[in-house]
Amino acid sequence: MIYQCYFELEHTSRLFQHEAYRGFGLEPIVNPSIVDRCPELESAVTRVAMTEYAAFLNIWRHLPFDDDDWIGFTSYRQIEKTDFVFRSKAEIEQLLTGYDFLAWHWWRVDGIQKGALTGAAAQGERSHPLIHSFTLDVLACFGFDLPDAYFLEPEVPFANYWVLDKRRFKAYMEWSWPLVRCALDIEHSYKSNSRSWNKQDDKRKAVGYFMERLFVIWTQREGMRGRRLGPIHQA
């Protein structure tokens, strides 16, 4: 199942009505069970900071959660970013053959430079000043370095629009949750810095912007093969 995340009741009118999709509320007002086995999500500040990762956390702690061998996520706002929509579960299973994950909102990042940074690292720093130093500091707490592909790969998936099998999803959560938890707790100028040209650089969601890039970093670290679906966007 692909879980289409939303925040308010009025957002449900924008959810896809296909068998592969199911709405997942990120706020207790639309999904009281969001806090089940997730005491972290009782805090409204934390829920806003984590964005879609709140759904990841809740579902991970309730696995297998549904009967499908794979799992995916998207947003009620997806059509604003890409118009790719699966029509059936069988289509997803067919497209996954030979690939480690599917993603349908890819950005072209080659040619982007911000100071000495290139690729996805440069795109992140351009959009969210100080996110690169924040990323390095959080990863360093666990002895991780950024993969070379984060600076060199010409295309990367963003926006948490992806599908992968549940075994890999479990592995991703086991790797990423300690990092996200650290990112929530650590004091850092990135989380309060307001010097950005990007009006959508909402510092309440600073950890969410970092979290989006964790999936990119993880797939690159693991050497995973992703299948791009839909158009590619110039970052």
Secondary structure, DSSP 8 states (H G I E B T S, - for coil): -EEEEESSGGGGGGS--STTEEEEESSTTT-GGGGTT-GGGG-HHHHHHHTTHHHHHHHHTTTT-SS-SEEEEEETTGGGT-------HHHHHHHHTT-SEEES-EEE-TT-EETTEEHHHHHHHHHSTTHHHHHHHHHHTTT----THHHH-SEEE-TT-EEEEHHHHHHHHHHHHHHHHHHHH---GGGT----S-TT--GGGHHHHHHHHHHHHHHHHTT--EEE-S-EEE-
